[in-house]
Amino acid sequence: MSDPFGPLQGKGHGTGQRTDEPEGWVADPWDRIEAATADDLVEQRRFPRPNKWVVRSVLGAVFVLVVIMASVGWWYLRQVNPSGEATTAVNFTVLEGDTLDAVAQRLEAEGVITSGRVFRWYVGRNGGIDFVPGYYQVMPRDHMGDIMGVLNTPPAQTFANVTFPEGYTVGQVASRLAEKVPRLDAATFLQQAGSGVVVSDFGPVTPSTGPTALEGLLFPDTYQISGDDSATRVIDRMVSLMERVGRQEGLDKSEEKVGYSPYEVLVIASMIEREAKVPEDRAKIARVIYNRLRRDMLLQIDATLRYGQPDDLSIAELVQIDSPYNTYTRKGLPATPIANPGRASIRAALNPAPNPPLSDPICKDLKKSQRCEYIYYVIADKEGGHVFAATLEQHEANVEAARAAGLIG
């Protein structure tokens, strides 16, 4: 078969023919390698190598951007959740017509939050707030989510439980309320209590005003104080509860039961509240008071001396003070109750214990013509129990025993 490309050329003349074929080799057309010209060659392009300074610049810019974004994110988180512990709750008032902008500005100005702008942004992206006018308790530097939750809860749905123990005076009630609900300050409470705005059905015949106007007329109990309660509303509730409890105990029928008006019985109940330390003594102390009133004796109730006086004064010093509450120098009941009595003391005042039977040991020294009655008492043990006497001699012996036991000075 003839070669379509013509006869083979000699060796080594640039034909591209192999020069080392074995003898007898027959070349095929595809074995021919012809020299390529420059025009025939297609240059294989390589991707240019980037400049190292450009790479470093881009990486640096990316790093700076990441740092900036991280710093902004950290700053934002610190605004939403400031570092440090939240302190005590403070009062915050939402006014009628308040907007998010106005509230955010006041929260920042009052130190509750660190940024009003961030607060607006946070609230806008977390459902918003439906502002209801009223009083709120917020924690400065608290998480914005918690502050938002407080402001989203209407004041009428927020409560603080405040307990006023039996025997508290109006002044002590005011201080306890201010301690538990700081927005209801003590001065405002006392001003409202003495203003005559709230009057009790069991008050004196001629209602009075001033610091003692409602003394003894506020029922001691645990109250739920809502976020929209005012001092006047709290006072009204305490007076109303005293009226309800009083009627349950028969205070409205006190004239029939013990011969004294409801207000006078509350005065007696307040003395019982401050004097009795154990339940079983209440009714006996009530009987002592009624017996002394009937006999036109001085009541000589130590607790009355202390009403409105400094705590560090001794009984001997207090006796020397001329006041409407000095039952060592003035006969009859003190001018007002000396505390707010609880149910047990009101019940005792309305149901005094009977006088001892003649078989009682304290009656043995009396003449047959004498009535055996509870007239004296003095503390007898460390639990606060009292021992009662019918004669001065018995009482003086009881006092000496109490003094020897270190119970009195």
Number of C-alpha atoms within 10 A of each C-alpha: 3 6 11 8 9 7 8 12 11 11 12 10 9 12 14 14 18 15 10 8 10 8 6 6 8 11 13 10 10 6 11 14 12 10 10 8 7 8 7 8 8 7 8 5 6 6 5 6 6 8 8 8 9 10 11 11 11 11 12 12 12 12 12 12 12 12 12 12 12 12 12 12 12 12 13 15 14 14 22 20 17 18 12 8 10 14 11 10 15 15 14 19 17 18 14 10 9 13 14 17 13 13 20 21 17 17 20 16 13 13 12 22 25 21 17 21 13 17 25 17 11 18 16 12 9 11 9 14 16 12 18 18 16 17 22 23 20 22 22 22 21 21 19 22 15 13 20 18 12 17 24 14 16 18 20 14 9 16 15 14 12 18 15 19 17 20 24 24 26 25 19 15 23 22 19 19 24 19 14 15 21 16 20 20 17 21 13 16 23 23 15 20 28 20 17 15 11 17 21 19 15 23 22 16 10 6 13 15 16 14 15 20 23 30 24 29 31 29 26 24 16 13 15 14 20 19 21 17 16 17 21 19 14 20 24 18 15 20 23 19 17 25 21 15 16 23 15 12 18 18 26 18 16 21 15 12 14 16 13 17 20 25 22 22 26 30 26 28 31 30 29 30 28 20 20 20 15 11 13 13 20 26 23 27 29 27 21 23 27 21 18 19 15 10 10 11 16 17 24 18 18 18 19 28 27 19 18 12 11 9 8 9 12 12 13 9 10 20 18 12 14 13 17 16 23 26 22 19 16 16 16 15 21 21 14 22 27 30 31 30 31 25 19 17 28 28 22 25 32 27 19 18 18 12 17 17 12 14 9 10 11 18 20 12 13 13 9 10 6 9 14 22 21 25 23 23 21 19 21 19 13 11 9 15 16 24 17 21 24 23 17 11 11 15 18 15 12 21 20 13 16 20 14 11 13 11 16 13 10
